[in-house]
Amino acid sequence: MPDQNMDPKQESIDRDNQLSAILIQLRSQRPSDILRGMTQVRHWLQANLEDGRIYEILLDAVHENRNIREQVRSLLIQMKEKGSKAAEGALSILPSTAQDLLADADDAYYAAEYDQAIQLYRQVLRLAPDDERAKDHLAKAEIKRIAGETDKDLPRAALQYYRRARSHIAARDFLTAIKLLSAAIEEAQAKGLSYPDAEEALNAMQDLLTADEFRRKANYALSQEQWKAALDFYNQALSLDPTNVVMKKEFDSLQNLLRAESELRRRGILKIFTPLGKLWGASEAARGIMPPDNRLLNFIENRLNQIKMIRIGGVVVIIIGILLFLILSEKFEFLEVHPTAIESTNTAVVNTATVTFTPMSTPTMTATVVTTIPPTATAFQTLVPTPRSVLGYGRLTLNFFPLEEPNGNRIQHTIDGNLSDLMLNRKQFVIVVDSRYAASRIWYKCLWELNGVENEGWILDEYIEFVPPPTPIISPTP
């Protein structure tokens, strides 16, 4: 019974020390330490179902020692059934991915707890229906449960050696795993028992070691740019270790790069019409796996960038051609429809009066009315200056801050004596006079007039909508 006169501060310190000791026990690989820790935790929770510090300790311990995950899960379920909200919250964040459940299922399977293993393998398959290991071990667990097989008669030391070996196999430390598996088999044989699972795993170790050797040879062949030899080595390695996900990605990336190279070389000059989506996908996938100096990968990326630039240049040339055609068409149409517009006259025709005297008659006067022909409308006046080569005309689709250079600083101007960034509004008319490709984006150098001031700067292509040239305005000469 705790001393009611104890200093609260000292009591808190003692409590923290007890929790730290329990956490150390739960992190331990020794079953006796884990048993003592779980027993104490269960005792505390029975006294206070909502003790949040205890649940925090359990979750921390599971994070560092996954071997106790199933014990912790069972304890949390019991506390939840007793009405604990804190246990329900802890259970919801307990690691429960397919890989976590698979590890727990393997623990139950190799501990001959086949009912529990079957339940966990089925949960794995609900999350990952194509998991081959879960399918295989589920079938084995069901057969062993029906046959009544058990490994519980095996020496505890043999079981411990085997479980440690599995951890090293997962970490691909095969040499240590072989030693532990051999020790597990020897412990079982000392009691006159066989250990089929350990023997099966030991036999598979040689295949995994050979697969690693083939993978090293494949990596060396890649460094020597011997692509076909590398593919052959990867094939042999995967035939021995088909579940090696990383090695499978390396093999697939190399295959895809070789297909892409073959496609680009086969098409020759017609490669500019090659669909690039699949090729870019192969390149990006390989970039995260292959060494950055891989010549095959760099060759394909350079070719894809060249094709992209050629296509962009072709589009620009087509746009310029269309704009020039439209400008020239309007010019010739004006010359044909208004041939007299170039000429003008301000002359007026005046006939003076003529007086005739006839004898023996009344004199008469004939006068011709003076008529004046109004002047003809003359030259065109255009609102669009052409100080340099024009690539096209456009309007902004959104507000934009033009830059001094592509990816450079914003252009600034002075408003009421204050210096600020210049912003062009949507629908602002611009003249495109140059283009540049920078940082995988297209930039256009533009001219515009704002508040009577002409300026120039660089604008991203997606903010510009190309429009026909402005219509010339006719202005009569006074």
Backbone torsions as a table, in degrees:
resi	resn	phi	psi	omega
1	MET	NA	127.0	-177.0
2	PRO	-66.6	148.9	178.8
3	ASP	-73.1	118.5	-176.4
4	GLN	-70.0	-16.2	179.8
5	ASN	-93.2	5.7	-178.3
6	MET	-68.0	142.2	177.5
7	ASP	-61.6	127.4	-179.9
8	PRO	-56.3	-36.0	179.6
9	LYS	-64.9	-42.7	178.8
10	GLN	-66.9	-36.8	178.5
11	GLU	-63.2	-39.5	178.5
12	SER	-65.2	-39.6	178.6
13	ILE	-63.5	-44.3	179.0
14	ASP	-61.8	-39.4	179.8
15	ARG	-63.6	-44.7	179.0
16	ASP	-61.8	-40.0	179.3
17	ASN	-64.7	-39.9	178.3
18	GLN	-63.6	-43.0	-179.8
19	LEU	-64.7	-39.4	178.6
20	SER	-63.0	-40.7	178.9
21	ALA	-64.8	-40.9	178.6
22	ILE	-64.0	-41.1	179.7
23	LEU	-62.1	-39.8	177.6
24	ILE	-62.7	-41.4	179.0
25	GLN	-63.7	-42.2	-178.2
26	LEU	-70.1	-27.2	176.9
27	ARG	-77.1	-17.0	-174.7
28	SER	-65.9	153.9	175.6
29	GLN	-91.9	-2.7	-179.6
30	ARG	-86.5	124.0	-178.6
31	PRO	-56.8	-34.4	-178.0
32	SER	-66.3	-39.7	178.1
33	ASP	-64.8	-43.5	-179.7
34	ILE	-63.0	-40.7	-179.6
35	LEU	-62.0	-45.2	-179.9
36	ARG	-64.3	-41.3	179.8
37	GLY	-63.4	-46.0	-179.4
38	MET	-66.1	-35.8	178.5
39	THR	-63.2	-43.7	179.5
40	GLN	-66.2	-41.0	178.5
41	VAL	-61.4	-44.0	-179.8
42	ARG	-62.4	-40.0	179.5
43	HIS	-62.7	-42.8	-180.0
44	TRP	-65.4	-42.6	-177.8
45	LEU	-68.9	-31.4	176.3
46	GLN	-66.0	-29.0	178.1
47	ALA	-80.7	-29.7	-179.6
48	ASN	-148.8	100.1	-176.0
49	LEU	-64.8	-22.3	-174.1
50	GLU	-107.0	24.7	-179.5
51	ASP	-73.2	97.8	-175.5
52	GLY	-63.0	-32.7	-179.6
53	ARG	-62.8	-37.3	-180.0
54	ILE	-65.4	-42.9	-180.0
55	TYR	-66.0	-35.7	176.0
56	GLU	-62.5	-42.1	178.1
57	ILE	-60.8	-43.3	-179.6
58	LEU	-62.4	-44.7	-179.0
59	LEU	-66.5	-39.2	177.1
60	ASP	-62.8	-41.9	-178.7
61	ALA	-65.3	-40.7	178.9
62	VAL	-63.5	-37.6	-179.7
63	HIS	-61.1	-32.9	-176.6
64	GLU	-101.1	-16.8	-179.7
65	ASN	-138.7	89.4	-174.8
66	ARG	-69.0	-10.9	-180.0
67	ASN	-67.2	-18.9	179.9
68	ILE	-100.0	7.1	-174.5
69	ARG	-58.4	-44.0	-176.6
70	GLU	-69.4	-36.2	176.9
71	GLN	-63.6	-43.4	179.6
72	VAL	-65.4	-41.0	179.2
73	ARG	-60.9	-43.2	179.7
74	SER	-63.0	-41.0	179.5
75	LEU	-65.3	-42.2	179.9
76	LEU	-64.1	-39.2	178.7
77	ILE	-62.8	-41.1	178.7
78	GLN	-62.8	-44.0	179.8
79	MET	-66.8	-36.3	177.9
80	LYS	-64.5	-40.4	179.3
81	GLU	-65.4	-23.9	177.3
82	LYS	-85.0	-0.4	174.5
83	GLY	102.3	13.0	-177.5
84	SER	-79.9	119.7	175.7
85	LYS	-73.0	-35.2	179.0
86	ALA	-64.4	-38.2	178.2
87	ALA	-66.7	-38.5	177.9
88	GLU	-63.0	-41.3	177.9
89	GLY	-65.7	-41.4	179.3
90	ALA	-65.7	-37.7	179.6
91	LEU	-64.9	-33.4	-177.8
92	SER	-69.5	-24.2	-179.0
93	ILE	-108.4	4.8	174.6
94	LEU	-65.2	134.3	-178.4
95	PRO	-51.0	125.3	-176.4
96	SER	-145.3	35.0	174.1
97	THR	-74.6	171.9	179.4
98	ALA	-59.2	-40.4	-179.7
99	GLN	-67.1	-38.7	177.5
100	ASP	-62.6	-47.8	-179.5
101	LEU	-64.9	-35.3	178.7
102	LEU	-64.8	-40.8	178.0
103	ALA	-63.2	-42.0	178.2
104	ASP	-65.1	-40.6	179.4
105	ALA	-63.1	-40.9	178.1
106	ASP	-63.2	-41.1	178.4
107	ASP	-58.9	-45.6	180.0
108	ALA	-66.3	-39.3	-178.7
109	TYR	-62.8	-47.5	-176.5
110	TYR	-78.3	-9.4	172.0
111	ALA	-94.7	8.3	178.7
112	ALA	65.1	21.4	175.1
113	GLU	-94.0	75.0	-167.2
114	TYR	-70.7	-33.2	178.1
115	ASP	-61.2	-46.9	179.8
116	GLN	-66.7	-39.9	179.6
117	ALA	-61.5	-42.8	-179.7
118	ILE	-61.7	-43.3	-179.9
119	GLN	-61.7	-43.3	-178.3
120	LEU	-70.6	-39.7	178.4
121	TYR	-62.9	-35.7	178.0
122	ARG	-67.4	-36.3	175.9
123	GLN	-64.8	-39.1	177.2
124	VAL	-59.8	-44.8	-177.0
125	LEU	-69.7	-24.6	174.4
126	ARG	-69.5	-34.1	178.3
127	LEU	-84.4	-35.0	-177.7
128	ALA	-135.8	82.8	-173.8
129	PRO	-59.7	-21.4	-176.2
130	ASP	-99.2	10.1	-178.5
131	ASP	-69.6	109.9	-174.8
132	GLU	-67.7	-38.0	-179.2
133	ARG	-63.9	-42.8	179.9
134	ALA	-63.4	-41.3	178.2
135	LYS	-61.6	-46.5	-176.6
136	ASP	-64.2	-48.4	-176.0
137	HIS	-73.9	-26.5	174.4
138	LEU	-63.4	-45.2	178.8
139	ALA	-62.5	-43.0	179.8
140	LYS	-64.8	-40.9	-179.2
141	ALA	-64.2	-39.5	179.4
142	GLU	-66.2	-38.8	178.7
143	ILE	-65.9	-43.9	-178.9
144	LYS	-67.7	-34.5	177.6
145	ARG	-65.9	-42.3	179.7
146	ILE	-65.0	-41.3	-177.8
147	ALA	-76.5	-10.9	179.8
148	GLY	74.1	21.8	179.8
149	GLU	-70.8	152.3	177.8
150	THR	-152.1	146.9	175.3
151	ASP	-105.9	10.4	-173.9
152	LYS	-70.5	-16.6	178.3
153	ASP	-81.0	-11.3	179.3
154	LEU	-67.0	148.5	178.0
155	PRO	-60.2	144.9	179.8
156	ARG	-58.6	-37.9	-179.4
157	ALA	-61.6	-39.1	179.4
158	ALA	-64.1	-42.9	179.0
159	LEU	-63.4	-40.8	179.9
160	GLN	-65.5	-43.3	177.9
161	TYR	-60.0	-41.0	-177.0
162	TYR	-66.9	-42.9	-179.7
163	ARG	-65.2	-39.4	176.4
164	ARG	-64.6	-37.4	179.2
165	ALA	-62.9	-38.6	-179.7
166	ARG	-64.3	-35.8	177.5
167	SER	-64.0	-39.8	179.3
168	HIS	-71.8	-31.4	176.1
169	ILE	-65.0	-42.5	178.6
170	ALA	-61.5	-33.3	178.2
171	ALA	-86.6	3.5	179.5
172	ARG	60.0	32.1	171.3
173	ASP	-96.4	78.8	-169.2
174	PHE	-70.6	-35.0	-178.0
175	LEU	-64.1	-44.3	177.0
176	THR	-65.6	-39.6	179.6
177	ALA	-61.9	-39.5	179.2
178	ILE	-62.3	-42.7	179.6
179	LYS	-63.0	-43.2	-179.1
180	LEU	-68.1	-39.7	177.9
181	LEU	-64.4	-41.0	177.9
182	SER	-62.4	-39.3	178.8
183	ALA	-66.0	-38.9	178.8
184	ALA	-62.9	-42.3	-180.0
185	ILE	-65.6	-41.2	-180.0
186	GLU	-65.3	-39.9	178.1
187	GLU	-62.2	-40.6	178.8
188	ALA	-67.7	-43.0	-179.4
189	GLN	-64.6	-30.9	178.6
190	ALA	-63.2	-25.2	177.1
191	LYS	-97.2	8.8	180.0
192	GLY	75.4	23.7	-178.4
193	LEU	-118.0	156.4	172.7
194	SER	-101.9	157.4	-179.9
195	TYR	-129.6	80.9	-173.0
196	PRO	-58.0	-40.3	-178.4
197	ASP	-63.6	-41.6	178.9
198	ALA	-67.4	-38.8	179.0
199	GLU	-65.7	-40.5	178.2
200	GLU	-64.0	-42.8	179.0
201	ALA	-65.8	-37.9	179.5
202	LEU	-64.6	-39.9	177.9
203	ASN	-63.9	-34.0	-179.7
204	ALA	-74.2	-20.7	-178.0
205	MET	-61.9	-39.3	-179.5
206	GLN	-63.2	-37.5	176.5
207	ASP	-64.2	-40.3	-179.4
208	LEU	-67.8	-38.4	176.8
209	LEU	-64.1	-42.0	178.3
210	THR	-64.8	-39.0	178.5
211	ALA	-62.3	-40.7	177.8
212	ASP	-63.7	-37.1	178.1
213	GLU	-65.2	-42.0	177.2
214	PHE	-63.8	-36.4	178.9
215	ARG	-65.6	-40.9	176.8
216	ARG	-61.3	-40.0	177.5
217	LYS	-64.7	-37.4	178.5
218	ALA	-64.1	-42.3	179.0
219	ASN	-64.2	-38.3	177.7
220	TYR	-66.4	-41.5	178.0
221	ALA	-61.8	-36.8	176.8
222	LEU	-63.2	-41.7	-179.9
223	SER	-65.8	-24.6	178.2
224	GLN	-95.5	6.5	179.6
225	GLU	60.5	35.0	176.6
226	GLN	-101.3	80.6	-170.0
227	TRP	-64.4	-44.8	-177.2
228	LYS	-65.0	-41.8	179.0
229	ALA	-63.0	-39.7	178.6
230	ALA	-61.9	-42.4	177.5
231	LEU	-60.7	-42.1	-180.0
232	ASP	-63.1	-42.9	179.7
233	PHE	-64.7	-41.1	178.0
234	TYR	-62.8	-40.1	178.7
235	ASN	-59.7	-44.7	-179.4
236	GLN	-67.1	-38.0	179.6
237	ALA	-66.1	-43.4	-178.8
238	LEU	-69.1	-27.4	176.7
239	SER	-66.9	-26.5	179.1
240	LEU	-93.2	-28.2	-177.7
241	ASP	-135.4	69.6	-173.2
242	PRO	-69.6	-13.6	-178.2
243	THR	-92.6	3.0	-179.6
244	ASN	-75.9	100.1	-173.7
245	VAL	-65.9	-42.9	-177.6
246	VAL	-63.4	-44.3	-179.7
247	MET	-65.6	-35.7	177.7
248	LYS	-64.1	-39.1	177.9
249	LYS	-65.3	-40.2	178.2
250	GLU	-62.2	-43.3	179.8
251	PHE	-63.8	-46.8	-179.4
252	ASP	-63.2	-40.1	179.9
253	SER	-62.8	-43.7	179.5
254	LEU	-63.9	-42.8	178.6
255	GLN	-60.8	-45.5	-178.5
256	ASN	-64.8	-37.7	178.5
257	LEU	-66.2	-40.8	179.6
258	LEU	-66.5	-37.3	176.6
259	ARG	-65.2	-41.5	179.6
260	ALA	-63.4	-42.7	178.8
261	GLU	-62.5	-43.8	179.5
262	SER	-61.8	-39.8	-179.9
263	GLU	-64.7	-43.0	-178.7
264	LEU	-68.0	-40.9	-179.8
265	ARG	-70.3	-36.5	-177.1
266	ARG	-66.3	-37.0	-176.5
267	ARG	-78.1	-20.0	178.4
268	GLY	60.0	-130.3	-177.3
269	ILE	-67.8	-21.5	179.4
270	LEU	-78.2	2.1	-178.4
271	LYS	-63.6	-18.5	179.3
272	ILE	-66.7	-16.1	178.1
273	PHE	-97.5	4.2	-179.0
274	THR	-69.4	133.3	173.2
275	PRO	-61.8	127.3	-171.6
276	LEU	-96.1	-12.9	-174.5
277	GLY	-57.1	-50.3	-178.0
278	LYS	-67.4	-37.9	-179.5
279	LEU	-67.4	-41.3	176.7
280	TRP	-63.8	-38.2	178.6
281	GLY	-61.7	-43.6	178.1
282	ALA	-63.5	-40.3	-179.7
283	SER	-65.0	-46.2	-177.9
284	GLU	-67.0	-37.8	178.3
285	ALA	-65.3	-39.9	-179.5
286	ALA	-71.3	-29.0	-176.9
287	ARG	-61.4	-32.6	179.5
288	GLY	-82.1	-5.3	-175.6
289	ILE	-119.4	-45.9	-176.7
290	MET	-75.8	156.0	174.4
291	PRO	-61.5	146.5	-176.2
292	PRO	-63.6	-21.6	-178.9
293	ASP	-96.4	15.0	179.8
294	ASN	-63.1	120.3	-174.0
295	ARG	-65.6	-38.0	-179.3
296	LEU	-63.2	-44.6	179.3
297	LEU	-64.6	-43.8	179.9
298	ASN	-65.4	-38.0	177.7
299	PHE	-60.0	-46.6	-177.5
300	ILE	-66.6	-42.1	-179.9
301	GLU	-65.1	-38.7	177.3
302	ASN	-63.2	-43.3	179.3
303	ARG	-64.4	-41.3	180.0
304	LEU	-65.2	-39.2	177.3
305	ASN	-65.9	-38.2	177.4
306	GLN	-62.2	-45.5	180.0
307	ILE	-61.3	-40.7	179.8
308	LYS	-62.1	-44.0	-179.7
309	MET	-66.5	-39.3	178.1
310	ILE	-62.0	-42.2	-179.9
311	ARG	-65.5	-41.7	178.7
312	ILE	-63.1	-44.5	178.3
313	GLY	-61.1	-39.4	178.4
314	GLY	-63.0	-41.1	178.8
315	VAL	-63.3	-42.2	179.7
316	VAL	-63.0	-43.3	179.3
317	VAL	-61.3	-42.9	179.7
318	ILE	-62.3	-43.7	179.8
319	ILE	-62.0	-44.7	179.2
320	ILE	-61.8	-42.2	178.9
321	GLY	-60.7	-42.8	179.8
322	ILE	-64.6	-43.6	-179.7
323	LEU	-63.8	-42.7	177.8
324	LEU	-62.6	-39.8	178.7
325	PHE	-61.5	-44.4	-179.6
326	LEU	-65.0	-40.8	-179.5
327	ILE	-64.8	-46.4	-179.5
328	LEU	-66.9	-36.7	179.6
329	SER	-62.2	-43.3	179.8
330	GLU	-66.4	-35.8	-180.0
331	LYS	-64.9	-48.3	-179.4
332	PHE	-66.6	-35.2	178.6
333	GLU	-63.9	-38.5	178.9
334	PHE	-64.9	-41.4	-179.5
335	LEU	-65.1	-32.7	-177.7
336	GLU	-80.4	-39.5	-173.6
337	VAL	-81.6	-29.8	-176.5
338	HIS	-123.5	64.0	-177.8
339	PRO	-66.7	-24.7	-177.0
340	THR	-92.6	-1.2	-176.7
341	ALA	-71.4	-19.9	-179.6
342	ILE	-74.5	-27.8	-177.2
343	GLU	-98.8	153.8	175.4
344	SER	-148.1	154.5	177.8
345	THR	-139.1	140.4	176.3
346	ASN	-118.3	18.1	-176.7
347	THR	-78.8	149.2	175.9
348	ALA	-123.1	139.9	-179.6
349	VAL	-95.3	124.5	-178.4
350	VAL	-126.8	125.1	174.1
351	ASN	-106.7	124.4	179.5
352	THR	-78.5	156.2	-178.8
353	ALA	-72.4	142.9	178.1
354	THR	-114.3	128.7	-179.1
355	VAL	-111.0	129.1	-179.9
356	THR	-121.9	127.9	177.4
357	PHE	-101.5	124.4	177.4
358	THR	-117.6	131.0	179.6
359	PRO	-61.4	151.4	174.2
360	MET	59.5	20.9	178.4
361	SER	-145.5	166.0	179.8
362	THR	-77.6	129.4	-179.3
363	PRO	-64.6	142.6	179.5
364	THR	-119.8	155.6	179.3
365	MET	-130.0	127.9	177.7
366	THR	-107.5	129.2	179.8
367	ALA	-126.1	138.9	176.1
368	THR	-99.9	132.3	-177.4
369	VAL	-69.1	134.4	178.8
370	VAL	-79.8	128.0	178.3
371	THR	-122.4	144.4	178.8
372	THR	-124.2	126.5	179.6
373	ILE	-87.1	123.5	-179.4
374	PRO	-63.6	152.6	-179.3
375	PRO	-65.5	146.8	-179.8
376	THR	-84.0	144.8	177.3
377	ALA	-61.5	135.0	-174.9
378	THR	-111.0	-129.8	-159.3
379	ALA	-60.5	156.9	172.6
380	PHE	-79.7	147.3	169.1
381	GLN	-121.6	130.9	-177.7
382	THR	-109.2	147.1	179.6
383	LEU	-89.1	-7.9	-171.6
384	VAL	-109.8	109.0	176.7
385	PRO	-72.9	152.4	177.6
386	THR	-126.4	73.7	-175.8
387	PRO	-75.6	-15.3	-178.9
388	ARG	-153.6	-176.0	-179.4
389	SER	-62.9	128.9	-176.9
390	VAL	-104.4	125.6	177.1
391	LEU	-87.3	-25.4	-179.7
392	GLY	168.1	-179.1	-178.8
393	TYR	-126.1	148.1	-178.5
394	GLY	-157.0	175.0	174.4
395	ARG	-131.5	147.2	178.6
396	LEU	-72.9	138.3	177.0
397	THR	-89.5	-18.7	177.7
398	LEU	-146.5	164.8	173.6
399	ASN	-62.2	144.7	-175.8
400	PHE	-152.3	142.6	173.6
401	PHE	-95.3	105.8	-179.4
402	PRO	-66.3	151.6	-176.8
403	LEU	-110.7	156.9	177.4
404	GLU	-70.7	-35.2	176.3
405	GLU	-142.3	158.5	175.7
406	PRO	-53.7	128.6	-177.7
407	ASN	60.7	22.1	-178.9
408	GLY	-100.3	-152.4	-177.5
409	ASN	-83.9	155.9	176.9
410	ARG	-73.4	148.3	175.4
411	ILE	-75.6	138.5	-178.2
412	GLN	-116.8	155.8	175.9
413	HIS	-145.8	169.2	-175.0
414	THR	-105.1	126.6	176.7
415	ILE	-125.2	119.4	-179.8
416	ASP	52.7	39.5	177.1
417	GLY	82.3	-2.1	179.9
418	ASN	-107.4	138.8	179.5
419	LEU	-88.1	127.8	-179.3
420	SER	-146.6	165.8	178.4
421	ASP	-69.3	137.4	178.5
422	LEU	-81.3	130.3	177.5
423	MET	-122.8	129.1	175.4
424	LEU	-93.5	135.1	-178.2
425	ASN	-84.4	161.7	175.0
426	ARG	-56.5	141.3	-179.7
427	LYS	80.0	4.4	176.8
428	GLN	-62.4	130.1	179.3
429	PHE	-80.4	134.2	179.8
430	VAL	-135.8	156.7	174.0
431	ILE	-112.6	123.8	-178.3
432	VAL	-88.6	122.5	-177.2
433	VAL	-119.9	-8.0	-179.6
434	ASP	-162.0	161.9	176.6
435	SER	-140.9	154.2	179.6
436	ARG	-152.1	145.0	177.7
437	TYR	-105.0	117.8	-177.8
438	ALA	-142.6	134.1	177.7
439	ALA	52.3	46.5	176.7
440	SER	62.2	23.8	179.0
441	ARG	-138.1	156.0	-179.6
442	ILE	-99.9	131.6	178.3
443	TRP	-119.7	144.4	176.9
444	TYR	-118.6	134.4	173.0
445	LYS	-86.4	127.7	-171.3
446	CYS	-128.9	153.2	170.6
447	LEU	-111.2	146.5	176.1
448	TRP	-154.1	162.8	177.0
449	GLU	-119.1	127.5	-177.1
450	LEU	-137.6	119.9	-179.0
451	ASN	56.1	38.7	177.6
452	GLY	78.8	4.2	-179.1
453	VAL	-114.9	128.6	178.0
454	GLU	-88.8	137.5	-179.9
455	ASN	-143.7	172.1	179.3
456	GLU	-144.0	154.9	180.0
457	GLY	-177.2	-178.2	-175.7
458	TRP	-107.8	135.5	-176.8
459	ILE	-131.8	140.7	177.1
460	LEU	-64.5	145.1	-174.8
461	ASP	-63.1	-31.6	-175.2
462	GLU	-73.2	-9.3	178.5
463	TYR	-93.8	-0.5	-175.9
464	ILE	-114.7	131.1	172.8
465	GLU	-109.9	115.2	-177.8
466	PHE	-70.1	138.3	-178.4
467	VAL	-132.0	164.1	177.6
468	PRO	-64.0	159.9	178.5
469	PRO	-60.4	154.0	179.5
470	PRO	-65.2	144.6	-179.3
471	THR	-74.4	129.0	178.5
472	PRO	-59.5	149.2	-179.3
473	ILE	-109.4	129.3	179.9
474	ILE	-87.5	129.2	179.4
475	SER	-127.3	122.4	-177.6
476	PRO	-70.4	145.5	176.4
477	THR	-82.5	128.7	-177.1
478	PRO	-67.5	NA	NA
